[in-house]
């Protein structure tokens, strides 16, 4: 089985039983259920900031139970007070969020 691309980006190894590829019809053991609660850019303060809040649940599909739940709150300051600064801050915030999500998954599945 080919390793998924995203663990290489975050630098974490995700166990093969956690990964789904293709059309999603494989017999996965673990499901990562995510809910985006907030994705907000605020330039009413100096410097402007991007806020991302997401909730994640790891679910054991074979036993139909939640293994772990966590809410992630990321705030990243914009370097400039324009749309480009907001995009750069949002990209950094998403990168941090994905790193934290990967670490959450790995730490709960050891």
ChimeraX attribute file (.defattr): number of C-alpha atoms within 10 A of each C-alpha:
attribute: neighborCount
match mode: 1-to-1
recipient: residues
	/A:1	5
	/A:2	6
	/A:3	13
	/A:4	14
	/A:5	8
	/A:6	13
	/A:7	15
	/A:8	11
	/A:9	11
	/A:10	16
	/A:11	11
	/A:12	14
	/A:13	15
	/A:14	19
	/A:15	13
	/A:16	14
	/A:17	12
	/A:18	16
	/A:19	17
	/A:20	16
	/A:21	12
	/A:22	6
	/A:23	6
	/A:24	9
	/A:25	8
	/A:26	10
	/A:27	11
	/A:28	16
	/A:29	16
	/A:30	23
	/A:31	17
	/A:32	16
	/A:33	12
	/A:34	15
	/A:35	11
	/A:36	12
	/A:37	13
	/A:38	14
	/A:39	15
	/A:40	14
	/A:41	20
	/A:42	15
	/A:43	17
	/A:44	9
	/A:45	8
	/A:46	12
	/A:47	14
	/A:48	19
	/A:49	23
	/A:50	25
	/A:51	18
	/A:52	19
	/A:53	16
	/A:54	17
	/A:55	16
	/A:56	18
	/A:57	18
	/A:58	21
	/A:59	18
	/A:60	17
	/A:61	14
	/A:62	10
	/A:63	10
	/A:64	10
	/A:65	11
	/A:66	15
	/A:67	15
	/A:68	15
	/A:69	16
	/A:70	13
	/A:71	15
	/A:72	16
	/A:73	14
	/A:74	19
	/A:75	20
	/A:76	21
	/A:77	22
	/A:78	24
	/A:79	15
	/A:80	16
	/A:81	17
	/A:82	11
	/A:83	12
	/A:84	12
	/A:85	18
	/A:86	23
	/A:87	14
	/A:88	17
	/A:89	23
	/A:90	24
	/A:91	14
	/A:92	18
	/A:93	22
	/A:94	19
	/A:95	14
	/A:96	16
	/A:97	19
	/A:98	17
	/A:99	16
	/A:100	15
	/A:101	21
	/A:102	18
	/A:103	17
	/A:104	18
	/A:105	22
	/A:106	15
	/A:107	9
	/A:108	11
	/A:109	15
	/A:110	7
